[in-house]
């Protein structure tokens, strides 16, 4: 694990699996599997992780100087 050891060991984040559909992956070792499946050959691929979106900041929360920089 390169970034965070708390990532779930799922085929959706594995370097040995490629996405077929939204719910299915093609594992080089096991064949077609679900995204949530896991096996002992798991290798974390940081490029398959989708980071959470940043929250939007409302203009009312910005100070006048920050509001000018945002425009």
C-alpha positions in Angstrom: 0.0 0.0 0.0 1.5 3.3 -1.1 -0.8 6.0 0.2 -3.2 4.7 3.0 -3.4 1.3 4.6 -7.1 1.8 5.3 -8.1 1.3 1.7 -10.2 -1.8 1.3 -8.6 -4.7 -0.5 -11.1 -4.9 -3.3 -10.6 -5.7 -7.0 -11.8 -2.2 -7.9 -8.5 -0.9 -6.6 -6.2 -3.7 -7.6 -3.4 -3.5 -10.2 -4.2 -7.0 -11.5 -7.9 -6.1 -12.5 -9.4 -4.1 -15.3 -12.9 -2.7 -15.4 -15.4 -4.4 -17.7 -18.6 -2.7 -16.5 -19.5 -0.6 -13.4 -19.9 -3.7 -11.3 -17.5 -6.2 -12.9 -13.8 -6.5 -13.2 -11.5 -8.8 -15.2 -8.8 -10.1 -12.9 -5.6 -11.5 -14.5 -5.6 -14.3 -11.9 -9.3 -15.1 -11.2 -11.1 -14.1 -14.4 -14.3 -12.1 -14.2 -15.1 -10.9 -10.6 -17.2 -8.4 -8.9 -15.7 -4.9 -8.0 -16.0 -5.7 -4.3 -14.3 -9.1 -4.6 -10.9 -9.7 -3.0 -8.1 -12.2 -3.1 -4.6 -12.8 -1.7 -2.9 -11.4 -4.8 -4.2 -7.9 -4.2 -1.8 -5.1 -5.2 -3.0 -1.5 -4.6 -3.0 0.7 -7.7 -3.3 4.4 -6.6 -4.4 5.5 -10.0 -7.7 3.5 -9.7 -8.8 5.4 -6.6 -11.4 8.1 -7.1 -10.8 10.8 -4.5 -13.8 12.5 -2.8 -15.0 15.8 -4.2 -14.0 18.9 -2.4 -16.9 20.8 -0.8 -18.1 23.9 -2.5 -17.4 27.2 -0.6 -20.2 29.7 -0.7 -19.3 33.3 -1.5 -20.9 34.4 1.7 -18.3 32.5 3.7 -15.4 34.3 2.0 -13.9 37.5 3.2 -14.0 40.5 0.8 -10.3 40.0 -0.2 -10.8 36.3 -0.9 -13.9 37.0 -2.9 -12.0 39.3 -5.2 -9.3 36.6 -5.7 -12.0 34.0 -6.6 -13.2 36.1 -9.5 
